[in-house]
Amino acid sequence: MRTNLSDVVLPGQTIGIVGGGQLGQMLSFAAKQMGYQVGILDPTANCPAGQVSDFQIIADYDDHDALIELAKKSDVLTYEFENVDVTTLKEAAKYTKLPQGTKVLEITSNRISEKEFLEENKIPVTRFRAITALTELEMAIAEFGYGCILKTASGGYDGHGQLNIDGHFNLEAAEELLKHGECILEEKQQFIKELSVMVTRSAAGEVQVFPVAENIHRHHILNESIVPARVEDDTKKLADEIATKIANALKLRGVLGIEFFMLADGQLMVNELAPRPHNSGHYTIEACNISQFEAHIRSICGLVIPKIYLYQPAVMVNVLGQHLQATHELLPIRPMWHYHDYGKSECKLDRKMGHITILSDDMSSVLAQIKSEKIWEI
C-alpha cells in the first residue's frame, strides 16, 4: 500500500530548523545527505548548523517575524531545543507542516508539567513539589528532609539553574533562583547508574527505541556514554517499555531523549525528557544502521523508519573547551577516533566543542585508553 505523498515531505523540499547549535548541525547533515534543503533560524552568524545548511535567518529565537519567515520558506518545521515560543509556533503552523505539534514542548519546557505528565501516565519519578516562595521551600524540605535539589522550572542545562540542598544551603542562592520564576524541589535518589534512550515514532505510529546508553557525568555535564549499557537485559527491556509508553502518550513525532536513574534493585525512574535529539545519542551516527538525526528527519517528513539495530558497541566522549587543544594534538595518531568538531567560533571552559565516538567489542580496553589520555580529567 502506497503512502499518500501529500502527507510526506520529499527530498528536494525544505526543512526549517529553529536553533543552530550542534544538534541543528547534525540534523542538517542527515537532511542534506537525504537530499533535503535546510534553513536555520539562529541569532549567531555562521553558527554550527548555518555552516552546513542552505540558508540562515539571523535573528533571536523569540523574533516572531523571523520565525514566521522561516515557516513560509519551509515545507516542514522542527526545533533543536525546548525553549521555543509555543504561541509563535502555533501561528507558524498556518504556513508549514509542524508534525511535532506544540504539546510535547508545552510539557517538556517546564519541569513541573513534565513530572506531572509522567505521574499521570504511571511512570516512576522522584518526589517533587512546585515552589514559588521560600515558605513553600521550607515546608517541602520539612516534608522530604534534606537531600533535595531546587531547580528552575524552565530553562537551565548542564547543572545551571540548580541548587543542592544537603543539610545546609545558601538561602540567598535559593532566593536568586526564585527570582527567575517558579521552581521545583526534587528529592534526590540513591541511584547506581544514569541511563538514557532515544525513542522515535513514525507518522503511522510505529515506535522504535535505540539501544540503552549508560551515561557518566563530570560536574553535571555528560562526559561519556557507553553503549550498550552495562545493565541486565530486564533493565534494558524496562527502559524500552517506558520509552514506548511515553512516545505513544505524546503521539511523538521526531525523536525524544529520555534520561533515567537506575536504582539498586534495577528499577528505573525517569529524570528528564528532551523533545529532540540528545547528547547521549550521538553514538548512533557511527554505531547504528541509522542515526538519531536521520530517525528525526524520517519521522517529521513522514518516511518509514527502519528497524534500528547496533552495529558494534561504542563509547562516546564529549570534547569540552578545555579538552580541545589536547584532542587536536592526539587526533593525528588516533585512527580509531570518529571525531566530530562542531565548528564553534569561540572556545570556552565547559562548552561542548565536539565529540569522539570509538567502536569496539572490547569496552574495558576503550575505557582504559580514554582514561590514559588524561584529557578528560580536566
Secondary structure, DSSP 8 states (H G I E B T S, - for coil): ----GGG---TTSEEEEE--SHHHHHHHHHHHHTT-EEEEEESSTT-TTGGGSSEEEES-TT-HHHHHHHHHH-SEEEESSS---HHHHHHHTTTSB-TTTTHHHHHHTSHHHHHHHHHHTT-----EEEESSHHHHHHHHHHH-S-EEEEESS---TTTTEEEESSS--HHHHHHHHHTS-EEEEE----SEEEEEEEEE-TT--EEE---EEEEEETTEEEEEEES-SS-HHHHHHHHHHHHHHHHHHT--EEEEEEEEE-TTS-EEEEEEESS--GGGTTHHHHBSS-HHHHHHHHHHT-------BSS-EEEEEEEGGGHHHHHHHGGG-TT-EEEE---SS--TT-EEEEEEEE-S-HHHHHHHHHHH-STT-
